[in-house]
Amino acid sequence: MEPLAEKISRVESSNDKWLERLPSPSNSFTGEILLELKDLANLAVLNLAGNRFSGQILTSLYLCAYLNVSDLHSNQLTRPMPQQLSLQVGLSTFGVSYNKLSGMLPLFIGNLSDNLPRFNALPFQGNKGLYRYPLELYKNKGLSTMATVLIGSGSGLLSLIVSFTVVCVWLKERITAARYAVK
């Protein structure tokens, strides 16, 4: 089996940027995912699942404009997912389950379009540190939606009561002052 670095180097040296598929699952590749992947502008399918890649998901992966399948599950990827993945609007299949990812999911990965979730929670399972819709909120990373709504409603109500009280006191003082002025 040809190592991944040699496969990509061969493509780059031949000036063949038309590589559309990079299927290399379950090859025991190690190390970080190569930065040169961003140079494969026509890459549509990236399948590096079941290897032993470490490090982070490439921030520059969004530069592969035609990428619609990205399967990176069952590796040892760490760190937060790059927010630039939100820019991958053509991504229809995405999998990073069973890595060691942490932090907040990119904003539009779980975004609703046409009232349907773009991805459900399955592509992200097995990453205990990830949170944001469509995943359950990470318990130590913020308040639930209900708690946030209640705090907002409570502070709004408290602000309304204080404002109303201040206006009432001010009006009472004005009325009292007007009565003394008439007498």
N, CA and C of each residue as an Amber inpcrd file, in Angstrom:
protein
   549
   0.8480000  -1.1840000   0.0000000   0.0000000   0.0000000   0.0000000
   0.8870000   1.2380000   0.0000000   0.5970000   2.1720000  -0.8780000
   1.3660000   3.4000000  -1.0030000   1.0450000   4.3380000   0.1610000
   2.0710000   4.8460000   0.8780000   1.8030000   5.7840000   1.9700000
   1.0980000   7.0410000   1.4660000   0.3120000   7.6440000   2.3340000
  -0.4820000   8.8130000   1.9580000   0.3900000   9.9560000   1.4680000
   1.4900000  10.2300000   2.1440000   2.3690000  11.3320000   1.7350000
   2.8910000  11.1110000   0.3210000   3.2740000   9.8750000  -0.0060000
   3.7640000   9.5830000  -1.3490000   2.6560000   9.7310000  -2.3770000
   1.4470000   9.3150000  -2.0180000   0.3130000   9.4300000  -2.9330000
   0.0510000  10.9020000  -3.2760000   0.0550000  11.7520000  -2.2540000
  -0.1900000  13.1790000  -2.4830000   0.9800000  13.8140000  -3.2160000
   2.2330000  13.4590000  -2.8510000   3.4110000  13.9970000  -3.5310000
   3.3930000  13.6350000  -5.0100000   3.0060000  12.4100000  -5.3260000
   2.9340000  11.9710000  -6.7160000   1.9250000  12.8190000  -7.4850000
   0.7930000  13.1040000  -6.8600000  -0.2320000  13.9340000  -7.5060000
   0.2910000  15.3460000  -7.7140000   0.9620000  15.9010000  -6.6770000
   1.4780000  17.2620000  -6.8060000   2.5700000  17.3600000  -7.8540000
   3.4960000  16.3850000  -7.9000000   4.6030000  16.4450000  -8.8510000
   4.1080000  16.2820000 -10.2860000   2.9900000  15.6200000 -10.4660000
   2.4540000  15.4510000 -11.8190000   1.5750000  16.6300000 -12.2220000
   1.4870000  17.6190000 -11.3430000   0.6240000  18.7850000 -11.5840000
  -0.8140000  18.3850000 -11.8370000  -1.2150000  17.2420000 -11.3310000
  -2.5800000  16.7550000 -11.5060000  -3.4010000  17.1680000 -10.2900000
  -3.9690000  18.3370000 -10.3500000  -4.7900000  18.8380000  -9.2450000
  -6.2370000  18.3740000  -9.4030000  -6.4650000  17.4440000 -10.3070000
  -7.8130000  17.0030000 -10.5940000  -8.2270000  15.7970000  -9.7690000
  -7.3840000  15.3860000  -8.8200000  -7.7320000  14.2540000  -7.9740000
  -9.0550000  14.5550000  -7.2730000 -10.0360000  13.7260000  -7.4910000
 -11.3630000  13.9520000  -6.9280000 -11.6530000  13.0760000  -5.7270000
 -10.9710000  11.9400000  -5.6160000 -11.2500000  11.0010000  -4.5300000
  -9.9340000  10.6140000  -3.8680000  -9.9310000  10.6440000  -2.5550000
  -8.7780000  10.1850000  -1.7970000  -9.2710000   9.1690000  -0.7750000
  -9.5590000   7.9490000  -1.2560000 -10.0160000   6.9170000  -0.3260000
  -8.8230000   6.1680000   0.2530000  -8.5510000   6.3760000   1.5170000
  -7.4490000   5.6900000   2.1950000  -7.8700000   5.2640000   3.5880000
  -9.0060000   4.5590000   3.7070000  -9.4280000   4.1390000   5.0410000
  -8.6410000   2.9230000   5.5220000  -8.5090000   2.8240000   6.8160000
  -7.9470000   1.6460000   7.4950000  -6.5790000   1.2310000   6.9580000
  -5.6680000   2.1900000   6.8780000  -4.3120000   1.9050000   6.4190000
  -3.2700000   2.0800000   7.5130000  -3.6940000   2.3670000   8.7220000
  -2.7860000   2.5910000   9.8510000  -1.8590000   3.7820000   9.6270000
  -2.2970000   4.7720000   8.8380000  -1.5120000   5.9880000   8.6880000
  -1.4340000   6.6860000  10.0330000  -0.2880000   7.2930000  10.3260000
  -0.1070000   8.0090000  11.5910000   0.3500000   9.4310000  11.3060000
   0.4560000  10.2230000  12.3640000   0.9040000  11.6030000  12.2240000
  -0.2750000  12.5250000  11.9830000   0.0510000  13.7430000  11.5730000
  -0.9970000  14.7280000  11.3170000  -1.4560000  14.6190000   9.8680000
  -2.6920000  15.0460000   9.6320000  -3.2160000  15.0620000   8.2640000
  -2.4210000  16.1100000   7.4910000  -2.0050000  15.7660000   6.3020000
  -1.0850000  16.6070000   5.5400000  -1.7320000  17.9030000   5.0690000
  -0.9730000  18.9870000   5.2240000  -1.4390000  20.3000000   4.7820000
  -1.6450000  20.3570000   3.2760000  -0.9570000  19.5030000   2.5340000
  -1.0450000  19.5180000   1.0820000  -2.4350000  19.1660000   0.5620000
  -3.2890000  18.6220000   1.4050000  -4.6460000  18.2960000   0.9570000
  -5.3730000  19.5250000   0.4420000  -5.0710000  20.6830000   1.0080000
  -5.7460000  21.9120000   0.5830000  -5.4480000  22.2550000  -0.8700000
  -4.3160000  21.7460000  -1.3880000  -3.9390000  22.0240000  -2.7730000
  -4.7170000  21.1870000  -3.7790000  -5.4480000  20.2060000  -3.3020000
  -6.2430000  19.3530000  -4.1970000  -7.6100000  20.0140000  -4.3680000
  -7.6450000  21.0300000  -5.2010000  -8.8160000  21.8970000  -5.3260000
 -10.0800000  21.1520000  -5.7560000  -9.9560000  20.0620000  -6.4980000
 -11.1180000  19.3420000  -6.9980000 -11.4860000  18.1410000  -6.1490000
 -10.8910000  18.0210000  -4.9820000 -11.1630000  16.8850000  -4.1100000
 -12.6330000  16.8970000  -3.6950000 -13.3310000  15.8240000  -3.9960000
 -14.7480000  15.7220000  -3.6560000 -14.9880000  14.7110000  -2.5430000
 -14.1470000  13.6700000  -2.4620000 -14.3220000  12.6180000  -1.4590000
 -13.0120000  12.4340000  -0.7050000 -13.0570000  12.6370000   0.5940000
 -11.9000000  12.4320000   1.4570000 -12.2830000  11.3990000   2.5020000
 -11.6820000  10.2170000   2.4000000 -11.9870000   9.1600000   3.3530000
 -10.6810000   8.6960000   3.9900000 -10.4210000   9.1960000   5.1930000
  -9.2310000   8.8240000   5.9490000  -9.6330000   8.1400000   7.2530000
 -10.7870000   7.5190000   7.2500000 -11.3210000   6.8810000   8.4570000
 -10.5070000   5.6560000   8.8330000 -10.5000000   5.3480000  10.1170000
  -9.8990000   4.1270000  10.6040000  -8.3850000   4.1000000  10.5360000
  -7.7540000   5.2460000  10.5290000  -6.3030000   5.3200000  10.5780000
  -5.8930000   5.7470000  11.9810000  -4.7050000   6.2790000  12.1370000
  -4.2620000   6.7560000  13.4440000  -3.7560000   8.1870000  13.3360000
  -4.4760000   8.9990000  12.5680000  -4.0790000  10.3970000  12.4490000
  -4.2750000  11.0980000  13.7780000  -3.3560000  12.0060000  14.0940000
  -3.4580000  12.7850000  15.3230000  -3.4440000  14.2620000  14.9420000
  -3.4590000  15.1210000  15.9450000  -3.4580000  16.5550000  15.6720000
  -4.8620000  17.0440000  15.4040000  -4.9370000  18.1240000  14.6560000
  -6.2410000  18.7390000  14.4390000  -6.7340000  18.5210000  13.0170000
  -8.0230000  18.7510000  12.8290000  -8.6000000  18.7500000  11.4880000
  -8.0870000  20.0070000  10.7980000  -7.6860000  19.8790000   9.5680000
  -7.0960000  21.0080000   8.8630000  -8.0480000  22.1890000   8.7700000
  -7.5600000  23.3510000   9.1670000  -8.3420000  24.5760000   9.0340000
  -8.5820000  24.8760000   7.5590000  -7.5970000  24.5570000   6.7200000
  -7.6740000  24.8950000   5.2970000  -8.4830000  23.9030000   4.4760000
  -9.0820000  22.9090000   5.1080000  -9.8710000  21.9220000   4.3700000
 -11.0450000  22.5720000   3.6300000 -11.4840000  23.7290000   4.1200000
 -12.6020000  24.4130000   3.4640000 -12.2120000  24.9410000   2.0800000
 -10.9090000  24.9860000   1.7780000 -10.4650000  25.4510000   0.4680000
 -10.7430000  24.4330000  -0.6330000 -11.0320000  23.2090000  -0.2580000
 -11.4190000  22.1860000  -1.2460000 -12.8870000  22.4430000  -1.5800000
 -13.0980000  23.2710000  -2.5690000 -14.4350000  23.7930000  -2.8670000
 -15.4500000  22.7290000  -3.2430000 -15.0030000  21.5960000  -3.7910000
 -15.9300000  20.5690000  -4.2510000 -16.1050000  19.4310000  -3.2520000
 -15.5050000  19.5630000  -2.0920000 -15.5690000  18.4960000  -1.0970000
 -17.0100000  18.3000000  -0.6310000 -17.5480000  17.0980000  -0.8480000
 -18.9020000  16.8270000  -0.3700000 -18.9450000  15.6130000   0.5530000
 -17.8570000  14.8490000   0.6420000 -17.7800000  13.7330000   1.5750000
 -16.4530000  13.8340000   2.3230000 -16.5290000  13.9130000   3.6250000
 -15.3310000  13.9610000   4.4570000 -15.5320000  12.9890000   5.6120000
 -14.8090000  11.8790000   5.5720000 -14.9500000  10.8650000   6.6110000
 -13.6170000  10.7060000   7.3310000 -13.5660000  11.1960000   8.5490000
 -12.3460000  11.1700000   9.3590000 -12.5840000  10.4110000  10.6610000
 -13.6070000   9.5620000  10.7070000 -13.9390000   8.8960000  11.9660000
 -12.8660000   7.8740000  12.3580000 -12.8430000   7.5340000  13.6200000
 -11.9540000   6.5110000  14.1840000 -10.4760000   6.7950000  13.9240000
 -10.0620000   8.0020000  14.2440000  -8.6610000   8.3840000  14.2550000
  -8.3460000   8.8460000  15.6740000  -7.3420000   9.6580000  15.8320000
  -6.9990000  10.2080000  17.1430000  -6.8950000  11.7270000  17.0540000
  -7.7930000  12.3180000  16.2770000  -7.7830000  13.7670000  16.0830000
  -8.1840000  14.4620000  17.3800000  -7.5270000  15.5660000  17.6600000
  -7.7540000  16.3020000  18.9070000  -8.0410000  17.7600000  18.6060000
  -8.2400000  18.5000000  19.6540000  -8.4480000  19.9540000  19.6160000
  -9.8530000  20.2970000  19.1120000 -10.2170000  21.5540000  19.2290000
 -11.5220000  21.9650000  18.6950000 -11.5640000  21.8410000  17.1700000
 -12.7550000  21.6330000  16.6560000 -12.9350000  21.5810000  15.2080000
 -12.8170000  22.9960000  14.6560000 -12.1460000  23.1940000  13.5250000
 -12.0100000  24.5460000  12.9740000 -13.3680000  25.1230000  12.5610000
 -13.5990000  26.3570000  12.9300000 -14.8630000  27.0160000  12.5990000
 -15.0300000  27.2020000  11.0900000 -13.9110000  27.1800000  10.3480000
 -13.9750000  27.3410000   8.8930000 -14.7450000  26.2120000   8.2220000
 -14.9340000  25.0910000   8.9070000 -15.7180000  23.9970000   8.3160000
 -17.1500000  24.4390000   8.0290000 -17.5960000  25.4890000   8.6980000
 -18.9290000  26.0340000   8.4210000 -19.0330000  26.5320000   6.9880000
 -17.8990000  26.8890000   6.4060000 -17.8940000  27.4160000   5.0420000
 -18.0390000  26.3180000   3.9910000 -17.9700000  25.0660000   4.3940000
 -18.1000000  23.9330000   3.4830000 -19.5780000  23.6590000   3.2210000
 -20.2110000  24.4980000   2.4380000 -21.6530000  24.3850000   2.2270000
 -22.0440000  23.1650000   1.4010000 -21.1320000  22.6280000   0.6080000
 -21.4460000  21.4690000  -0.2190000 -21.2700000  20.1440000   0.4980000
 -20.8440000  20.1780000   1.7430000 -20.5920000  18.9560000   2.4940000
 -21.9080000  18.2440000   2.7850000 -22.0620000  17.0420000   2.2130000
 -23.3010000  16.2950000   2.4330000 -23.0960000  15.1150000   3.3750000
 -21.8770000  14.6090000   3.4490000 -21.5520000  13.5170000   4.3620000
 -20.3170000  13.9240000   5.1440000 -20.4250000  13.8280000   6.4470000
 -19.3360000  14.2880000   7.3100000 -19.2720000  13.3760000   8.5120000
 -18.0810000  12.8760000   8.8260000 -17.9500000  11.9920000   9.9720000
 -16.6430000  12.2090000  10.7100000 -16.7320000  12.5020000  11.9920000
 -15.5550000  12.6420000  12.8480000 -15.7520000  11.8650000  14.1460000
 -16.6520000  10.9010000  14.1320000 -16.9410000  10.1590000  15.3620000
 -15.7110000   9.3790000  15.8270000 -15.6730000   9.1420000  17.1120000
 -14.6210000   8.3530000  17.7580000 -13.2190000   8.9000000  17.5000000
 -13.0690000  10.1770000  17.7710000 -11.7770000  10.8320000  17.8350000
 -11.6560000  11.3850000  19.2470000 -10.8440000  12.3760000  19.4410000
 -10.6850000  13.0090000  20.7590000 -10.9170000  14.5100000  20.6300000
 -11.9080000  14.8750000  19.8280000 -12.1970000  16.2800000  19.5680000
 -12.8790000  16.9220000  20.7650000 -12.7000000  18.2270000  20.8930000
 -13.3060000  18.9520000  22.0070000 -13.7750000  20.3120000  21.5120000
 -14.4930000  21.0030000  22.3680000 -14.9260000  22.3560000  22.0570000
 -16.2630000  22.4030000  21.3430000 -16.5570000  23.5960000  20.8590000
 -17.8440000  23.8740000  20.2370000 -17.8280000  23.4600000  18.7630000
 -18.9020000  22.8140000  18.3270000 -19.0380000  22.4870000  16.9070000
 -19.0880000  23.7750000  16.0970000 -18.5480000  23.7650000  14.8820000
 -18.6820000  24.9490000  14.0290000 -20.1550000  25.3240000  13.8620000
 -20.4190000  26.5960000  13.8050000 -21.7700000  27.1400000  13.8540000
 -22.7390000  26.4880000  12.8790000 -22.3820000  26.3480000  11.6200000
 -23.3420000  25.8810000  10.6270000 -23.2850000  24.3820000  10.3770000
 -22.4440000  23.6480000  11.1110000 -22.4140000  22.1900000  10.9500000
 -23.7580000  21.6060000  11.3750000 -24.3340000  22.1170000  12.4640000
 -25.6310000  21.6340000  12.9170000 -26.7570000  22.5600000  12.5230000
 -26.4710000  23.4940000  11.6410000 -27.4460000  24.4990000  11.2590000
 -28.6560000  23.8700000  10.5670000 -29.7900000  24.4780000  10.7790000
 -31.0070000  24.0290000  10.1100000 -31.1290000  24.7250000   8.7620000
 -31.3270000  23.9450000   7.7240000 -31.6320000  24.5300000   6.4270000
 -32.8690000  23.8100000   5.9150000 -33.8050000  24.5550000   5.4270000
 -35.0830000  23.9900000   4.9930000 -35.7640000  23.2310000   6.1300000
 -35.5800000  23.7130000   7.3590000 -36.1680000  23.1340000   8.5700000
 -35.6930000  21.7140000   8.8590000 -34.5960000  21.2910000   8.2380000
 -34.0160000  19.9830000   8.5100000 -32.5930000  20.1810000   9.0080000
 -32.1650000  19.4100000   9.9990000 -30.7900000  19.5680000  10.4520000
 -29.8160000  19.1210000   9.3630000 -28.7310000  19.8610000   9.2240000
 -27.7330000  19.5190000   8.2210000 -27.0880000  18.1820000   8.5620000
 -26.7410000  17.9850000   9.8370000 -26.2030000  16.7180000  10.3200000
 -26.8330000  16.4200000  11.6630000 -27.0580000  15.1450000  11.9470000
 -27.5440000  14.7900000  13.2750000 -26.3300000  14.5200000  14.1690000
 -26.5460000  13.9610000  15.3340000 -25.4660000  13.7730000  16.2990000
 -24.5430000  12.6030000  15.9680000 -24.9550000  11.6750000  15.1080000
 -24.1450000  10.4800000  14.8270000 -22.7360000  10.7660000  14.3220000
 -22.5230000  11.7250000  13.4140000 -21.1600000  11.9540000  12.9280000
 -20.1930000  12.4640000  13.9990000 -20.7200000  12.8380000  15.1630000
 -19.8850000  13.4430000  16.2020000 -19.7580000  12.5780000  17.4540000
 -20.4520000  11.4300000  17.5060000 -20.4570000  10.6310000  18.7310000
 -19.0610000  10.0990000  19.0440000 -18.8220000   9.8380000  20.3200000
 -17.5290000   9.3320000  20.7490000 -16.4850000  10.4060000  20.9750000
 -16.8720000  11.6560000  20.8710000 -16.0090000  12.8000000  21.1750000
 -16.6050000  13.4950000  22.3920000 -16.1600000  13.0910000  23.5690000
 -16.7960000  13.5500000  24.8060000 -16.7250000  15.0520000  25.0100000
 -15.7580000  15.7160000  24.4100000 -15.5870000  17.1450000  24.6420000
 -16.3270000  18.0500000  23.6880000 -17.0420000  17.5040000  22.7160000
 -17.7690000  18.3440000  21.7580000 -19.1290000  18.7590000  22.3110000
 -19.5540000  19.9610000  21.9760000 -20.8870000  20.4120000  22.3650000
 -21.4150000  21.4280000  21.3580000 -22.6690000  21.6540000  21.3410000
 -23.4840000  22.5560000  20.5360000 -24.4440000  21.6960000  19.7210000
 -25.5590000  22.2950000  19.3310000 -26.5460000  21.5890000  18.5270000
 -25.8460000  20.9510000  17.3330000 -26.0860000  19.7150000  16.9990000
 -27.1510000  18.8250000  17.4150000 -26.8010000  17.9510000  18.6310000
 -25.6760000  18.1870000  19.2560000 -25.2870000  17.3990000  20.4280000
 -25.9440000  17.9680000  21.6730000 -26.0440000  17.1580000  22.7000000
 -26.5140000  17.6690000  23.9780000 -25.4730000  18.6490000  24.4930000
 -25.9240000  19.6310000  25.2360000 -24.9710000  20.5980000  25.7680000
 -23.9710000  19.9100000  26.6820000 -22.7490000  20.2630000  26.5260000
 -21.6860000  19.7370000  27.3740000 -21.9270000  20.2770000  28.7770000
 -22.0150000  19.4120000  29.7310000 -22.4950000  19.7720000  31.0620000
 -21.7110000  20.8910000  31.7350000 -20.4270000  20.9740000  31.5300000
 -19.6340000  21.9930000  32.2090000 -19.3280000  23.1830000  31.3210000
 -19.9910000  23.3160000  30.2090000 -19.6650000  24.3690000  29.2600000
 -20.8040000  25.3530000  29.0400000 -21.5840000  25.6410000  30.0260000
 -22.6010000  26.6540000  29.8380000 -23.9580000  26.2120000  30.3430000
 -24.8740000  27.1240000  30.2280000 -26.2280000  26.8970000  30.7130000
 -27.0970000  26.2760000  29.6320000 -28.1280000  25.5990000  30.0700000
 -29.0740000  25.0450000  29.1100000 -29.8850000  26.1830000  28.4950000
 -30.5480000  25.8930000  27.4300000 -31.3700000  26.8970000  26.7580000
 -32.4680000  27.3930000  27.6920000 -33.0930000  26.4900000  28.4190000
 -34.1560000  26.8740000  29.3480000 -33.6180000  27.8070000  30.4300000
 -32.4560000  27.5010000  30.9780000 -31.8690000  28.3600000  32.0140000
 -31.5650000  29.7420000  31.4560000 -31.0560000  29.7990000  30.2380000
 -30.7540000  31.0820000  29.6050000 -32.0310000  31.8920000  29.3970000
 -33.1000000  31.2460000  28.9410000 -34.3780000  31.9350000  28.7400000
 -34.9290000  32.4450000  30.0680000 -34.8770000  31.6190000  31.1020000
 -35.3790000  32.0320000  32.4120000 -34.5860000  33.1930000  32.9900000
 -33.2790000  33.1570000  32.8490000 -32.4480000  34.2630000  33.3400000
 -32.7800000  35.5370000  32.5760000 -32.9010000  35.4280000  31.2650000
 -33.2470000  36.6010000  30.4550000 -34.6110000  37.1540000  30.8060000
 -35.5980000  36.2650000  30.9790000 -36.9490000  36.7050000  31.3440000
 -36.9660000  37.3300000  32.7300000 -36.2530000  36.6980000  33.6560000
 -36.2030000  37.2180000  35.0240000 -35.5480000  38.5830000  35.0950000
 -34.4480000  38.7560000  34.3630000 -33.7840000  40.0630000  34.3960000
 -34.6400000  41.1190000  33.7060000 -35.3560000  40.7300000  32.6480000
 -36.2620000  41.6790000  31.9840000 -37.4060000  42.0890000  32.8960000
 -37.9750000  41.1310000  33.6170000 -39.0630000  41.4180000  34.5490000
 -38.5740000  42.3040000  35.6860000 -37.4090000  41.9960000  36.2230000
 -36.8390000  42.7990000  37.3030000 -36.5930000  44.2230000  36.8240000
 -36.0760000  44.3840000  35.6230000 -35.8430000  45.7110000  35.0530000
 -37.1580000  46.4780000  34.9040000 -38.2010000  45.8010000  34.4630000
 -39.5130000  46.4230000  34.3190000 -40.0560000  46.8940000  35.6690000
 -39.9460000  46.0610000  36.7110000 -40.4360000  46.4120000  38.0490000
 -39.6740000  47.6130000  38.5960000 -38.3460000  47.6060000  38.4660000
 -37.5410000  48.7320000  38.9650000 -37.8980000  50.0010000  38.2190000
 -38.0100000  49.9340000  36.9020000 -38.3590000  51.1270000  36.1060000
 -39.7300000  51.6550000  36.5020000 -40.7140000  50.7650000  36.6570000
 -42.0650000  51.1730000  37.0340000 -42.0550000  51.8380000  38.4050000
 -41.3130000  51.2780000  39.3600000 -41.2260000  51.8480000  40.7060000
 -40.6120000  53.2380000  40.6700000 -39.5440000  53.4010000  39.9020000
 -38.8820000  54.7080000  39.7930000 -39.8380000  55.7380000  39.2050000
 -40.5800000  55.3710000  38.1670000 -41.5300000  56.3030000  37.5460000
 -42.6440000  56.6650000  38.5290000 -43.1460000  55.6710000  39.2730000
 -44.2000000  55.9430000  40.2510000 -43.7190000  56.9090000  41.3400000
 -42.5250000  56.7000000  41.8500000 -41.9580000  57.5980000  42.8830000
 -41.7790000  58.9900000  42.3030000 -41.2740000  59.0710000  41.0790000
 -41.0680000  60.3660000  40.4400000 -42.4000000  61.0950000  40.2420000
 -43.4440000  60.3760000  39.7890000 -44.7580000  60.9930000  39.5970000
 -45.3510000  61.4580000  40.9250000 -45.2010000  60.6730000  41.9730000
 -45.7200000  61.0490000  43.2880000 -45.0480000  62.3310000  43.7700000
 -43.7570000  62.4250000  43.5770000 -43.0240000  63.6330000  43.9710000
 -43.4930000  64.8450000  43.1600000 -43.7270000  64.6620000  41.8810000
 -44.1870000  65.7630000  41.0280000 -45.5860000  66.2200000  41.4350000
 -46.4760000  65.2470000  41.7440000 -47.8390000  65.5910000  42.1590000
 -47.7870000  66.3200000  43.4870000 -46.9920000  65.8090000  44.4260000
 -46.8580000  66.4500000  45.7510000 -46.3110000  67.8620000  45.5810000
 -45.3030000  68.0400000  44.7520000 -44.7180000  69.3650000  44.5220000
 -45.7380000  70.2970000  43.8740000 -46.5520000  69.7850000  42.9900000
 -47.5650000  70.6130000  42.3230000 -48.6460000  71.0430000  43.3040000
 -49.0090000  70.1950000  44.2610000 -50.0250000  70.5550000  45.2570000
 -49.5370000  71.6870000  46.1480000 -48.2760000  71.5880000  46.5640000
 -47.7110000  72.6410000  47.4250000 -47.5710000  73.9470000  46.6590000
 -47.3320000  73.8350000  45.3630000 -47.1860000  75.0460000  44.5550000
 -48.5270000  75.7530000  44.3930000 -49.6360000  75.0240000  44.3560000
 -50.9610000  75.5950000  44.2000000 -51.3920000  76.2500000  45.5000000
 -51.0570000  75.7050000  46.6470000 -51.4740000  76.2280000  47.9390000
 -50.7030000  77.4140000  48.2470000
